[in-house]
Amino acid sequence: MMSSSHPSPAPRKSREVWSPAMRRYMRRMWPTMAVYAVVLVGVIRLFDTDPPTGPLKYAAAVAPAIPLLVNFWFYGRYIVEEDDEFRRLQIVLTMLIGLAVVLAVTTVWGFLEVLAGAPHIPVYFVAVVYVVAQGLSAPLVAWRYR
Amino acid sequence: MKNRLKVLRAERDWSQADLAQRLDVSRQSVNAIETGKYDPSLPLAFRIARLFGMPIEAVFED
């Protein structure tokens, strides 16, 4: 005979390391990065072999940035779609740490460049520094709330 | 913020994962709330109180 001494609602499917919103983001992000890789290689090859001129030069130069911009937008979608509020807080904290590191690194490097003759770094490295810093801060934030 | 989550959970013999499933949040969320490292939003606090069939101030105390 079945007795139900625990009339609590049946557990729904568990949420483990990847939330549904995170899995959706991954499904959007990887194809976008594949497009980025293809476009980047194509554009570099184009500028190496037959450098475009006029407006085409600018269009070709901007082309690799487009999939990255789309990916930034996907990341924004992820934050909006993440319905686990604690996970959302942790993600936003990693973004703030990424931002802080970018501001610190670019400020220091800017002065080194102008006053001490340090080599110039292309501006797109701002995004690289941000992504790396945010990624490295994730375990730190997780540890803070362990 | 202090809370009685751990006691209420133990009374029902639920693990952190069990409670997380019932609240539809991550197990890490339950752990952070239980240890007082994270204060849940008002909607989540209400969901927790309703799950235990208690008023919100019987679960959380300031």
N, CA and C atoms of all chains as a GROMACS GRO file, in nm:
protein
  624
    1MET      N    1   0.084  -0.120   0.000
    1MET     CA    2   0.000   0.000   0.000
    1MET      C    3   0.087   0.125   0.000
    2MET      N    4   0.048   0.221  -0.079
    2MET     CA    5   0.127   0.343  -0.088
    2MET      C    6   0.074   0.446   0.010
    3SER      N    7   0.159   0.496   0.095
    3SER     CA    8   0.117   0.606   0.180
    3SER      C    9   0.191   0.733   0.137
    4SER      N   10   0.125   0.844   0.151
    4SER     CA   11   0.192   0.968   0.112
    4SER      C   12   0.203   1.060   0.232
    5SER      N   13   0.309   1.033   0.310
    5SER     CA   14   0.331   1.116   0.428
    5SER      C   15   0.399   1.248   0.390
    6HIS      N   16   0.448   1.256   0.268
    6HIS     CA   17   0.515   1.379   0.222
    6HIS      C   18   0.437   1.438   0.105
    7PRO      N   19   0.334   1.516   0.134
    7PRO     CA   20   0.250   1.567   0.026
    7PRO      C   21   0.312   1.687  -0.045
    8SER      N   22   0.444   1.690  -0.051
    8SER     CA   23   0.508   1.804  -0.119
    8SER      C   24   0.504   1.781  -0.270
    9PRO      N   25   0.514   1.889  -0.347
    9PRO     CA   26   0.509   1.874  -0.492
    9PRO      C   27   0.623   1.786  -0.543
   10ALA      N   28   0.598   1.713  -0.647
   10ALA     CA   29   0.700   1.627  -0.704
   10ALA      C   30   0.815   1.713  -0.755
   11PRO      N   31   0.939   1.671  -0.727
   11PRO     CA   32   1.053   1.749  -0.775
   11PRO      C   33   1.054   1.759  -0.927
   12ARG      N   34   1.079   1.880  -0.973
   12ARG     CA   35   1.096   1.895  -1.118
   12ARG      C   36   1.238   1.858  -1.155
   13LYS      N   37   1.268   1.862  -1.283
   13LYS     CA   38   1.403   1.820  -1.324
   13LYS      C   39   1.508   1.911  -1.260
   14SER      N   40   1.616   1.850  -1.219
   14SER     CA   41   1.715   1.924  -1.141
   14SER      C   42   1.796   2.018  -1.230
   15ARG      N   43   1.849   2.121  -1.166
   15ARG     CA   44   1.933   2.215  -1.238
   15ARG      C   45   2.073   2.190  -1.193
   16GLU      N   46   2.156   2.145  -1.282
   16GLU     CA   47   2.292   2.122  -1.238
   16GLU      C   48   2.384   2.232  -1.287
   17VAL      N   49   2.502   2.195  -1.328
   17VAL     CA   50   2.604   2.296  -1.356
   17VAL      C   51   2.556   2.397  -1.461
   18TRP      N   52   2.493   2.350  -1.569
   18TRP     CA   53   2.446   2.441  -1.673
   18TRP      C   54   2.296   2.464  -1.657
   19SER      N   55   2.258   2.589  -1.641
   19SER     CA   56   2.115   2.621  -1.636
   19SER      C   57   2.060   2.613  -1.778
   20PRO      N   58   1.927   2.600  -1.793
   20PRO     CA   59   1.869   2.598  -1.928
   20PRO      C   60   1.909   2.722  -2.009
   21ALA      N   61   1.911   2.840  -1.944
   21ALA     CA   62   1.949   2.963  -2.015
   21ALA      C   63   2.094   2.956  -2.062
   22MET      N   64   2.182   2.898  -1.977
   22MET     CA   65   2.323   2.885  -2.013
   22MET      C   66   2.339   2.790  -2.131
   23ARG      N   67   2.260   2.681  -2.129
   23ARG     CA   68   2.268   2.586  -2.241
   23ARG      C   69   2.221   2.652  -2.371
   24ARG      N   70   2.116   2.734  -2.360
   24ARG     CA   71   2.068   2.807  -2.480
   24ARG      C   72   2.177   2.900  -2.530
   25TYR      N   73   2.244   2.970  -2.436
   25TYR     CA   74   2.352   3.061  -2.476
   25TYR      C   75   2.463   2.986  -2.550
   26MET      N   76   2.500   2.868  -2.497
   26MET     CA   77   2.606   2.788  -2.560
   26MET      C   78   2.566   2.749  -2.702
   27ARG      N   79   2.438   2.709  -2.715
   27ARG     CA   80   2.390   2.668  -2.848
   27ARG      C   81   2.396   2.784  -2.947
   28ARG      N   82   2.380   2.908  -2.897
   28ARG     CA   83   2.386   3.025  -2.987
   28ARG      C   84   2.531   3.069  -3.009
   29MET      N   85   2.612   3.056  -2.904
   29MET     CA   86   2.747   3.114  -2.906
   29MET      C   87   2.841   3.037  -3.000
   30TRP      N   88   2.840   2.902  -2.992
   30TRP     CA   89   2.939   2.826  -3.068
   30TRP      C   90   2.926   2.844  -3.219
   31PRO      N   91   2.804   2.839  -3.276
   31PRO     CA   92   2.794   2.865  -3.421
   31PRO      C   93   2.841   3.006  -3.457
   32THR      N   94   2.812   3.103  -3.370
   32THR     CA   95   2.853   3.240  -3.396
   32THR      C   96   3.006   3.252  -3.398
   33MET      N   97   3.071   3.181  -3.305
   33MET     CA   98   3.217   3.185  -3.300
   33MET      C   99   3.277   3.112  -3.420
   34ALA      N  100   3.207   3.008  -3.468
   34ALA     CA  101   3.253   2.939  -3.590
   34ALA      C  102   3.247   3.035  -3.708
   35VAL      N  103   3.138   3.112  -3.718
   35VAL     CA  104   3.126   3.213  -3.825
   35VAL      C  105   3.239   3.315  -3.811
   36TYR      N  106   3.266   3.358  -3.687
   36TYR     CA  107   3.373   3.454  -3.662
   36TYR      C  108   3.507   3.402  -3.714
   37ALA      N  109   3.537   3.276  -3.681
   37ALA     CA  110   3.665   3.217  -3.722
   37ALA      C  111   3.677   3.216  -3.874
   38VAL      N  112   3.569   3.174  -3.940
   38VAL     CA  113   3.570   3.166  -4.087
   38VAL      C  114   3.588   3.306  -4.148
   39VAL      N  115   3.510   3.403  -4.098
   39VAL     CA  116   3.517   3.540  -4.151
   39VAL      C  117   3.655   3.599  -4.126
   40LEU      N  118   3.709   3.576  -4.005
   40LEU     CA  119   3.840   3.631  -3.970
   40LEU      C  120   3.949   3.579  -4.065
   41VAL      N  121   3.950   3.447  -4.084
   41VAL     CA  122   4.050   3.387  -4.172
   41VAL      C  123   4.034   3.442  -4.314
   42GLY      N  124   3.909   3.451  -4.361
   42GLY     CA  125   3.883   3.501  -4.495
   42GLY      C  126   3.930   3.644  -4.513
   43VAL      N  127   3.901   3.729  -4.414
   43VAL     CA  128   3.937   3.871  -4.423
   43VAL      C  129   4.089   3.888  -4.418
   44ILE      N  130   4.154   3.814  -4.330
   44ILE     CA  131   4.300   3.824  -4.322
   44ILE      C  132   4.362   3.783  -4.456
   45ARG      N  133   4.310   3.674  -4.512
   45ARG     CA  134   4.360   3.627  -4.642
   45ARG      C  135   4.338   3.734  -4.750
   46LEU      N  136   4.220   3.796  -4.746
   46LEU     CA  137   4.187   3.900  -4.844
   46LEU      C  138   4.285   4.016  -4.836
   47PHE      N  139   4.312   4.062  -4.712
   47PHE     CA  140   4.404   4.176  -4.696
   47PHE      C  141   4.548   4.138  -4.731
   48ASP      N  142   4.581   4.008  -4.715
   48ASP     CA  143   4.716   3.962  -4.748
   48ASP      C  144   4.736   3.954  -4.899
   49THR      N  145   4.635   3.904  -4.969
   49THR     CA  146   4.653   3.876  -5.112
   49THR      C  147   4.610   3.992  -5.201
   50ASP      N  148   4.490   4.045  -5.177
   50ASP     CA  149   4.435   4.147  -5.266
   50ASP      C  150   4.366   4.254  -5.182
   51PRO      N  151   4.444   4.340  -5.115
   51PRO     CA  152   4.384   4.436  -5.020
   51PRO      C  153   4.276   4.520  -5.086
   52PRO      N  154   4.153   4.518  -5.031
   52PRO     CA  155   4.045   4.598  -5.088
   52PRO      C  156   4.070   4.747  -5.064
   53THR      N  157   4.009   4.830  -5.145
   53THR     CA  158   4.023   4.975  -5.129
   53THR      C  159   3.885   5.038  -5.119
   54GLY      N  160   3.883   5.167  -5.087
   54GLY     CA  161   3.757   5.240  -5.080
   54GLY      C  162   3.666   5.187  -4.971
   55PRO      N  163   3.534   5.201  -4.990
   55PRO     CA  164   3.438   5.158  -4.887
   55PRO      C  165   3.451   5.009  -4.855
   56LEU      N  166   3.488   4.928  -4.956
   56LEU     CA  167   3.501   4.784  -4.936
   56LEU      C  168   3.606   4.752  -4.830
   57LYS      N  169   3.711   4.836  -4.825
   57LYS     CA  170   3.816   4.817  -4.725
   57LYS      C  171   3.757   4.822  -4.584
   58TYR      N  172   3.670   4.923  -4.563
   58TYR     CA  173   3.611   4.940  -4.430
   58TYR      C  174   3.512   4.827  -4.399
   59ALA      N  175   3.432   4.792  -4.499
   59ALA     CA  176   3.335   4.684  -4.479
   59ALA      C  177   3.406   4.554  -4.443
   60ALA      N  178   3.515   4.525  -4.516
   60ALA     CA  179   3.589   4.401  -4.492
   60ALA      C  180   3.656   4.403  -4.354
   61ALA      N  181   3.708   4.522  -4.315
   61ALA     CA  182   3.777   4.533  -4.187
   61ALA      C  183   3.680   4.513  -4.070
   62VAL      N  184   3.555   4.558  -4.088
   62VAL     CA  185   3.456   4.548  -3.980
   62VAL      C  186   3.392   4.409  -3.974
   63ALA      N  187   3.398   4.336  -4.086
   63ALA     CA  188   3.327   4.207  -4.095
   63ALA      C  189   3.354   4.111  -3.978
   64PRO      N  190   3.482   4.092  -3.934
   64PRO     CA  191   3.502   3.997  -3.823
   64PRO      C  192   3.439   4.044  -3.692
   65ALA      N  193   3.417   4.176  -3.679
   65ALA     CA  194   3.359   4.227  -3.554
   65ALA      C  195   3.211   4.192  -3.542
   66ILE      N  196   3.144   4.178  -3.659
   66ILE     CA  197   2.998   4.159  -3.656
   66ILE      C  198   2.957   4.035  -3.576
   67PRO      N  199   3.014   3.916  -3.605
   67PRO     CA  200   2.974   3.799  -3.524
   67PRO      C  201   3.005   3.817  -3.376
   68LEU      N  202   3.112   3.893  -3.345
   68LEU     CA  203   3.143   3.916  -3.204
   68LEU      C  204   3.037   4.006  -3.140
   69LEU      N  205   2.992   4.108  -3.214
   69LEU     CA  206   2.886   4.194  -3.161
   69LEU      C  207   2.759   4.113  -3.137
   70VAL      N  208   2.729   4.023  -3.232
   70VAL     CA  209   2.612   3.936  -3.216
   70VAL      C  210   2.627   3.853  -3.089
   71ASN      N  211   2.751   3.808  -3.065
   71ASN     CA  212   2.776   3.727  -2.946
   71ASN      C  213   2.761   3.808  -2.817
   72PHE      N  214   2.804   3.934  -2.820
   72PHE     CA  215   2.783   4.021  -2.702
   72PHE      C  216   2.633   4.032  -2.674
   73TRP      N  217   2.557   4.046  -2.782
   73TRP     CA  218   2.411   4.056  -2.767
   73TRP      C  219   2.354   3.926  -2.710
   74PHE      N  220   2.404   3.811  -2.757
   74PHE     CA  221   2.361   3.682  -2.702
   74PHE      C  222   2.389   3.675  -2.552
   75TYR      N  223   2.504   3.731  -2.512
   75TYR     CA  224   2.538   3.726  -2.370
   75TYR      C  225   2.439   3.808  -2.288
   76GLY      N  226   2.401   3.923  -2.346
   76GLY     CA  227   2.296   4.004  -2.282
   76GLY      C  228   2.166   3.927  -2.271
   77ARG      N  229   2.131   3.854  -2.378
   77ARG     CA  230   2.010   3.771  -2.376
   77ARG      C  231   2.020   3.668  -2.263
   78TYR      N  232   2.141   3.609  -2.249
   78TYR     CA  233   2.159   3.508  -2.145
   78TYR      C  234   2.128   3.566  -2.006
   79ILE      N  235   2.182   3.686  -1.979
   79ILE     CA  236   2.158   3.749  -1.847
   79ILE      C  237   2.007   3.766  -1.825
   80VAL      N  238   1.937   3.812  -1.931
   80VAL     CA  239   1.793   3.836  -1.920
   80VAL      C  240   1.719   3.704  -1.899
   81GLU      N  241   1.764   3.599  -1.970
   81GLU     CA  242   1.691   3.472  -1.967
   81GLU      C  243   1.726   3.385  -1.847
   82GLU      N  244   1.838   3.415  -1.779
   82GLU     CA  245   1.878   3.335  -1.663
   82GLU      C  246   1.779   3.360  -1.549
   83ASP      N  247   1.696   3.260  -1.518
   83ASP     CA  248   1.591   3.286  -1.418
   83ASP      C  249   1.631   3.240  -1.277
   84ASP      N  250   1.754   3.191  -1.262
   84ASP     CA  251   1.804   3.163  -1.127
   84ASP      C  252   1.872   3.289  -1.077
   85GLU      N  253   1.809   3.358  -0.983
   85GLU     CA  254   1.856   3.492  -0.943
   85GLU      C  255   1.996   3.490  -0.881
   86PHE      N  256   2.028   3.383  -0.809
   86PHE     CA  257   2.160   3.375  -0.746
   86PHE      C  258   2.270   3.360  -0.852
   87ARG      N  259   2.240   3.273  -0.951
   87ARG     CA  260   2.334   3.255  -1.061
   87ARG      C  261   2.352   3.387  -1.138
   88ARG      N  262   2.241   3.459  -1.155
   88ARG     CA  263   2.246   3.588  -1.225
   88ARG      C  264   2.336   3.686  -1.150
   89LEU      N  265   2.322   3.689  -1.018
   89LEU     CA  266   2.407   3.777  -0.936
   89LEU      C  267   2.554   3.742  -0.957
   90GLN      N  268   2.584   3.612  -0.956
   90GLN     CA  269   2.723   3.570  -0.971
   90GLN      C  270   2.778   3.611  -1.107
   91ILE      N  271   2.698   3.592  -1.212
   91ILE     CA  272   2.741   3.630  -1.347
   91ILE      C  273   2.768   3.780  -1.354
   92VAL      N  274   2.676   3.859  -1.298
   92VAL     CA  275   2.694   4.005  -1.302
   92VAL      C  276   2.819   4.045  -1.225
   93LEU      N  277   2.847   3.976  -1.114
   93LEU     CA  278   2.970   4.005  -1.038
   93LEU      C  279   3.093   3.978  -1.124
   94THR      N  280   3.093   3.866  -1.198
   94THR     CA  281   3.209   3.837  -1.283
   94THR      C  282   3.223   3.944  -1.392
   95MET      N  283   3.108   3.996  -1.441
   95MET     CA  284   3.115   4.102  -1.542
   95MET      C  285   3.175   4.229  -1.483
   96LEU      N  286   3.138   4.262  -1.359
   96LEU     CA  287   3.192   4.382  -1.294
   96LEU      C  288   3.342   4.366  -1.271
   97ILE      N  289   3.385   4.247  -1.231
   97ILE     CA  290   3.529   4.224  -1.211
   97ILE      C  291   3.601   4.237  -1.346
   98GLY      N  292   3.542   4.179  -1.452
   98GLY     CA  293   3.600   4.192  -1.586
   98GLY      C  294   3.615   4.338  -1.625
   99LEU      N  295   3.510   4.417  -1.599
   99LEU     CA  296   3.513   4.560  -1.631
   99LEU      C  297   3.622   4.632  -1.551
  100ALA      N  298   3.631   4.598  -1.422
  100ALA     CA  299   3.731   4.663  -1.336
  100ALA      C  300   3.872   4.633  -1.386
  101VAL      N  301   3.896   4.507  -1.424
  101VAL     CA  302   4.030   4.469  -1.472
  101VAL      C  303   4.061   4.542  -1.603
  102VAL      N  304   3.963   4.549  -1.693
  102VAL     CA  305   3.983   4.620  -1.820
  102VAL      C  306   4.018   4.766  -1.795
  103LEU      N  307   3.943   4.831  -1.707
  103LEU     CA  308   3.970   4.973  -1.677
  103LEU      C  309   4.110   4.988  -1.618
  104ALA      N  310   4.147   4.899  -1.526
  104ALA     CA  311   4.278   4.909  -1.462
  104ALA      C  312   4.389   4.888  -1.565
  105VAL      N  313   4.378   4.780  -1.642
  105VAL     CA  314   4.484   4.746  -1.738
  105VAL      C  315   4.498   4.854  -1.845
  106THR      N  316   4.386   4.898  -1.902
  106THR     CA  317   4.395   4.996  -2.012
  106THR      C  318   4.441   5.133  -1.961
  107THR      N  319   4.402   5.169  -1.838
  107THR     CA  320   4.447   5.296  -1.782
  107THR      C  321   4.598   5.294  -1.761
  108VAL      N  322   4.647   5.188  -1.696
  108VAL     CA  323   4.790   5.177  -1.670
  108VAL      C  324   4.868   5.171  -1.803
  109TRP      N  325   4.817   5.086  -1.895
  109TRP     CA  326   4.889   5.071  -2.022
  109TRP      C  327   4.888   5.201  -2.102
  110GLY      N  328   4.778   5.276  -2.096
  110GLY     CA  329   4.770   5.403  -2.167
  110GLY      C  330   4.879   5.499  -2.124
  111PHE      N  331   4.900   5.508  -1.993
  111PHE     CA  332   5.005   5.597  -1.944
  111PHE      C  333   5.144   5.546  -1.980
  112LEU      N  334   5.161   5.411  -1.971
  112LEU     CA  335   5.289   5.353  -2.009
  112LEU      C  336   5.320   5.383  -2.155
  113GLU      N  337   5.214   5.374  -2.238
  113GLU     CA  338   5.231   5.394  -2.381
  113GLU      C  339   5.270   5.539  -2.412
  114VAL      N  340   5.197   5.633  -2.351
  114VAL     CA  341   5.216   5.775  -2.383
  114VAL      C  342   5.345   5.829  -2.319
  115LEU      N  343   5.370   5.790  -2.194
  115LEU     CA  344   5.482   5.852  -2.122
  115LEU      C  345   5.610   5.769  -2.126
  116ALA      N  346   5.598   5.638  -2.134
  116ALA     CA  347   5.718   5.554  -2.122
  116ALA      C  348   5.752   5.480  -2.251
  117GLY      N  349   5.678   5.508  -2.357
  117GLY     CA  350   5.710   5.447  -2.485
  117GLY      C  351   5.680   5.298  -2.494
  118ALA      N  352   5.584   5.249  -2.413
  118ALA     CA  353   5.543   5.108  -2.425
  118ALA      C  354   5.478   5.087  -2.561
  119PRO      N  355   5.488   4.966  -2.617
  119PRO     CA  356   5.430   4.944  -2.751
  119PRO      C  357   5.279   4.964  -2.753
  120HIS      N  358   5.229   5.011  -2.868
  120HIS     CA  359   5.085   5.031  -2.882
  120HIS      C  360   5.013   4.898  -2.895
  121ILE      N  361   4.900   4.887  -2.828
  121ILE     CA  362   4.820   4.764  -2.836
  121ILE      C  363   4.689   4.798  -2.907
  122PRO      N  364   4.648   4.716  -3.009
  122PRO     CA  365   4.521   4.744  -3.077
  122PRO      C  366   4.406   4.746  -2.977
  123VAL      N  367   4.311   4.835  -3.004
  123VAL     CA  368   4.202   4.858  -2.909
  123VAL      C  369   4.117   4.731  -2.888
  124TYR      N  370   4.111   4.643  -2.988
  124TYR     CA  371   4.026   4.525  -2.969
  124TYR      C  372   4.073   4.435  -2.856
  125PHE      N  373   4.197   4.458  -2.808
  125PHE     CA  374   4.243   4.378  -2.696
  125PHE      C  375   4.167   4.410  -2.567
  126VAL      N  376   4.095   4.523  -2.568
  126VAL     CA  377   4.008   4.555  -2.454
  126VAL      C  378   3.910   4.440  -2.432
  127ALA      N  379   3.849   4.392  -2.541
  127ALA     CA  380   3.752   4.282  -2.529
  127ALA      C  381   3.821   4.153  -2.485
  128VAL      N  382   3.943   4.131  -2.535
  128VAL     CA  383   4.017   4.010  -2.497
  128VAL      C  384   4.046   4.011  -2.347
  129VAL      N  385   4.096   4.126  -2.298
  129VAL     CA  386   4.128   4.138  -2.155
  129VAL      C  387   4.000   4.117  -2.072
  130TYR      N  388   3.890   4.176  -2.119
  130TYR     CA  389   3.762   4.164  -2.047
  130TYR      C  390   3.720   4.018  -2.036
  131VAL      N  391   3.720   3.948  -2.150
  131VAL     CA  392   3.671   3.810  -2.152
  131VAL      C  393   3.759   3.721  -2.064
  132VAL      N  394   3.891   3.739  -2.074
  132VAL     CA  395   3.983   3.658  -1.993
  132VAL      C  396   3.962   3.688  -1.844
  133ALA      N  397   3.953   3.818  -1.809
  133ALA     CA  398   3.937   3.856  -1.669
  133ALA      C  399   3.804   3.804  -1.613
  134GLN      N  400   3.698   3.815  -1.694
  134GLN     CA  401   3.568   3.765  -1.648
  134GLN      C  402   3.574   3.614  -1.626
  135GLY      N  403   3.637   3.545  -1.721
  135GLY     CA  404   3.648   3.399  -1.711
  135GLY      C  405   3.726   3.357  -1.587
  136LEU      N  406   3.838   3.428  -1.560
  136LEU     CA  407   3.920   3.392  -1.445
  136LEU      C  408   3.852   3.426  -1.313
  137SER      N  409   3.761   3.525  -1.317
  137SER     CA  410   3.695   3.567  -1.192
  137SER      C  411   3.583   3.472  -1.152
  138ALA      N  412   3.536   3.389  -1.247
  138ALA     CA  413   3.423   3.300  -1.217
  138ALA      C  414   3.452   3.205  -1.099
  139PRO      N  415   3.569   3.136  -1.099
  139PRO     CA  416   3.597   3.050  -0.982
  139PRO      C  417   3.608   3.129  -0.853
  140LEU      N  418   3.661   3.253  -0.865
  140LEU     CA  419   3.676   3.340  -0.747
  140LEU      C  420   3.540   3.372  -0.686
  141VAL      N  421   3.445   3.407  -0.773
  141VAL     CA  422   3.309   3.442  -0.726
  141VAL      C  423   3.241   3.317  -0.668
  142ALA      N  424   3.261   3.202  -0.735
  142ALA     CA  425   3.201   3.078  -0.686
  142ALA      C  426   3.257   3.044  -0.548
  143TRP      N  427   3.389   3.067  -0.532
  143TRP     CA  428   3.454   3.038  -0.404
  143TRP      C  429   3.402   3.131  -0.294
  144ARG      N  430   3.378   3.256  -0.329
  144ARG     CA  431   3.326   3.355  -0.235
  144ARG      C  432   3.190   3.311  -0.177
  145TYR      N  433   3.111   3.242  -0.257
  145TYR     CA  434   2.977   3.199  -0.214
  145TYR      C  435   2.969   3.050  -0.184
  146ARG      N  436   3.083   2.983  -0.170
  146ARG     CA  437   3.080   2.836  -0.156
  146ARG      C  438   3.008   2.794  -0.028
  147MET      N  439   2.131   3.786   0.656
  147MET     CA  440   2.001   3.759   0.717
  147MET      C  441   1.996   3.613   0.764
  148LYS      N  442   1.948   3.594   0.889
  148LYS     CA  443   1.940   3.457   0.941
  148LYS      C  444   1.812   3.390   0.891
  149ASN      N  445   1.817   3.260   0.884
  149ASN     CA  446   1.697   3.188   0.841
  149ASN      C  447   1.698   3.047   0.899
  150ARG      N  448   1.582   2.981   0.893
  150ARG     CA  449   1.566   2.847   0.952
  150ARG      C  450   1.562   2.739   0.844
  151LEU      N  451   1.616   2.775   0.728
  151LEU     CA  452   1.605   2.685   0.613
  151LEU      C  453   1.663   2.545   0.642
  152LYS      N  454   1.781   2.544   0.705
  152LYS     CA  455   1.849   2.417   0.726
  152LYS      C  456   1.766   2.326   0.818
  153VAL      N  457   1.709   2.386   0.922
  153VAL     CA  458   1.626   2.310   1.017
  153VAL      C  459   1.500   2.259   0.948
  154LEU      N  460   1.433   2.348   0.876
  154LEU     CA  461   1.308   2.311   0.809
  154LEU      C  462   1.334   2.200   0.706
  155ARG      N  463   1.448   2.210   0.641
  155ARG     CA  464   1.486   2.110   0.542
  155ARG      C  465   1.513   1.975   0.610
  156ALA      N  466   1.586   1.981   0.720
  156ALA     CA  467   1.620   1.858   0.793
  156ALA      C  468   1.494   1.790   0.847
  157GLU      N  469   1.398   1.870   0.894
  157GLU     CA  470   1.271   1.815   0.946
  157GLU      C  471   1.200   1.732   0.840
  158ARG      N  472   1.216   1.772   0.716
  158ARG     CA  473   1.149   1.699   0.606
  158ARG      C  474   1.242   1.597   0.540
  159ASP      N  475   1.364   1.590   0.593
  159ASP     CA  476   1.462   1.496   0.540
  159ASP      C  477   1.494   1.524   0.392
  160TRP      N  478   1.501   1.652   0.359
  160TRP     CA  479   1.534   1.691   0.222
  160TRP      C  480   1.682   1.729   0.216
  161SER      N  481   1.749   1.691   0.109
  161SER     CA  482   1.885   1.740   0.086
  161SER      C  483   1.875   1.881   0.024
  162GLN      N  484   1.988   1.948   0.016
  162GLN     CA  485   1.990   2.080  -0.051
  162GLN      C  486   1.941   2.066  -0.195
  163ALA      N  487   1.979   1.956  -0.258
  163ALA     CA  488   1.938   1.933  -0.397
  163ALA      C  489   1.787   1.912  -0.406
  164ASP      N  490   1.729   1.839  -0.307
  164ASP     CA  491   1.583   1.818  -0.305
  164ASP      C  492   1.511   1.953  -0.297
  165LEU      N  493   1.558   2.036  -0.203
  165LEU     CA  494   1.493   2.167  -0.186
  165LEU      C  495   1.510   2.252  -0.312
  166ALA      N  496   1.630   2.246  -0.370
  166ALA     CA  497   1.656   2.323  -0.492
  166ALA      C  498   1.560   2.282  -0.603
  167GLN      N  499   1.539   2.151  -0.617
  167GLN     CA  500   1.446   2.102  -0.720
  167GLN      C  501   1.305   2.152  -0.695
  168ARG      N  502   1.263   2.150  -0.568
  168ARG     CA  503   1.126   2.194  -0.536
  168ARG      C  504   1.108   2.343  -0.558
  169LEU      N  505   1.218   2.418  -0.545
  169LEU     CA  506   1.210   2.565  -0.564
  169LEU      C  507   1.243   2.604  -0.708
  170ASP      N  508   1.290   2.507  -0.786
  170ASP     CA  509   1.335   2.533  -0.923
  170ASP      C  510   1.449   2.635  -0.927
  171VAL      N  511   1.545   2.614  -0.836
  171VAL     CA  512   1.668   2.696  -0.837
  171VAL      C  513   1.787   2.600  -0.831
  172SER      N  514   1.908   2.654  -0.842
  172SER     CA  515   2.027   2.569  -0.836
  172SER      C  516   2.056   2.530  -0.691
  173ARG      N  517   2.127   2.418  -0.673
  173ARG     CA  518   2.164   2.376  -0.538
  173ARG      C  519   2.255   2.480  -0.472
  174GLN      N  520   2.337   2.545  -0.556
  174GLN     CA  521   2.426   2.650  -0.503
  174GLN      C  522   2.345   2.764  -0.441
  175SER      N  523   2.229   2.793  -0.501
  175SER     CA  524   2.142   2.899  -0.447
  175SER      C  525   2.096   2.862  -0.306
  176VAL      N  526   2.049   2.738  -0.291
  176VAL     CA  527   2.000   2.693  -0.160
  176VAL      C  528   2.113   2.702  -0.058
  177ASN      N  529   2.232   2.657  -0.097
  177ASN     CA  530   2.347   2.660  -0.006
  177ASN      C  531   2.380   2.804   0.035
  178ALA      N  532   2.381   2.895  -0.062
  178ALA     CA  533   2.418   3.035  -0.032
  178ALA      C  534   2.313   3.101   0.057
  179ILE      N  535   2.185   3.068   0.035
  179ILE     CA  536   2.079   3.126   0.119
  179ILE      C  537   2.091   3.069   0.261
  180GLU      N  538   2.107   2.935   0.267
  180GLU     CA  539   2.113   2.866   0.397
  180GLU      C  540   2.225   2.918   0.484
  181THR      N  541   2.341   2.945   0.423
  181THR     CA  542   2.457   2.990   0.500
  181THR      C  543   2.455   3.141   0.521
  182GLY      N  544   2.350   3.207   0.475
  182GLY     CA  545   2.335   3.350   0.499
  182GLY      C  546   2.424   3.436   0.410
  183LYS      N  547   2.483   3.374   0.307
  183LYS     CA  548   2.571   3.452   0.218
  183LYS      C  549   2.492   3.524   0.110
  184TYR      N  550   2.372   3.478   0.088
  184TYR     CA  551   2.288   3.542  -0.014
  184TYR      C  552   2.146   3.555   0.039
  185ASP      N  553   2.092   3.678   0.034
  185ASP     CA  554   1.952   3.701   0.072
  185ASP      C  555   1.866   3.689  -0.052
  186PRO      N  556   1.766   3.598  -0.049
  186PRO     CA  557   1.684   3.581  -0.168
  186PRO      C  558   1.598   3.703  -0.195
  187SER      N  559   1.555   3.717  -0.318
  187SER     CA  560   1.460   3.824  -0.352
  187SER      C  561   1.329   3.796  -0.280
  188LEU      N  562   1.244   3.896  -0.273
  188LEU     CA  563   1.114   3.879  -0.206
  188LEU      C  564   1.031   3.769  -0.273
  189PRO      N  565   1.024   3.764  -0.409
  189PRO     CA  566   0.947   3.655  -0.471
  189PRO      C  567   0.999   3.516  -0.433
  190LEU      N  568   1.133   3.499  -0.429
  190LEU     CA  569   1.188   3.367  -0.395
  190LEU      C  570   1.165   3.338  -0.247
  191ALA      N  571   1.176   3.439  -0.163
  191ALA     CA  572   1.150   3.420  -0.020
  191ALA      C  573   1.006   3.375   0.003
  192PHE      N  574   0.912   3.431  -0.072
  192PHE     CA  575   0.772   3.389  -0.061
  192PHE      C  576   0.755   3.246  -0.108
  193ARG      N  577   0.826   3.210  -0.216
  193ARG     CA  578   0.816   3.073  -0.267
  193ARG      C  579   0.867   2.974  -0.162
  194ILE      N  580   0.976   3.012  -0.094
  194ILE     CA  581   1.033   2.926   0.010
  194ILE      C  582   0.934   2.909   0.124
  195ALA      N  583   0.877   3.022   0.170
  195ALA     CA  584   0.783   3.018   0.282
  195ALA      C  585   0.660   2.934   0.246
  196ARG      N  586   0.608   2.953   0.124
  196ARG     CA  587   0.489   2.877   0.082
  196ARG      C  588   0.518   2.728   0.075
  197LEU      N  589   0.639   2.694   0.029
  197LEU     CA  590   0.677   2.552   0.019
  197LEU      C  591   0.671   2.485   0.156
  198PHE      N  592   0.714   2.560   0.259
  198PHE     CA  593   0.711   2.505   0.394
  198PHE      C  594   0.578   2.531   0.464
  199GLY      N  595   0.487   2.599   0.396
  199GLY     CA  596   0.355   2.628   0.453
  199GLY      C  597   0.362   2.719   0.575
  200MET      N  598   0.450   2.815   0.568
  200MET     CA  599   0.471   2.905   0.682
  200MET      C  600   0.469   3.049   0.636
  201PRO      N  601   0.441   3.143   0.730
  201PRO     CA  602   0.458   3.284   0.694
  201PRO      C  603   0.608   3.314   0.675
  202ILE      N  604   0.635   3.413   0.597
  202ILE     CA  605   0.773   3.442   0.560
  202ILE      C  606   0.861   3.473   0.681
  203GLU      N  607   0.802   3.538   0.782
  203GLU     CA  608   0.884   3.575   0.899
  203GLU      C  609   0.910   3.455   0.990
  204ALA      N  610   0.845   3.342   0.963
  204ALA     CA  611   0.877   3.220   1.038
  204ALA      C  612   0.996   3.148   0.977
  205VAL      N  613   1.033   3.186   0.857
  205VAL     CA  614   1.148   3.124   0.789
  205VAL      C  615   1.270   3.217   0.800
  206PHE      N  616   1.248   3.345   0.778
  206PHE     CA  617   1.357   3.443   0.780
  206PHE      C  618   1.344   3.538   0.899
  207GLU      N  619   1.456   3.570   0.959
  207GLU     CA  620   1.454   3.669   1.066
  207GLU      C  621   1.567   3.769   1.043
  208ASP      N  622   1.539   3.895   1.074
  208ASP     CA  623   1.645   3.996   1.052
  208ASP      C  624   1.720   4.025   1.180
   0.00000   0.00000   0.00000
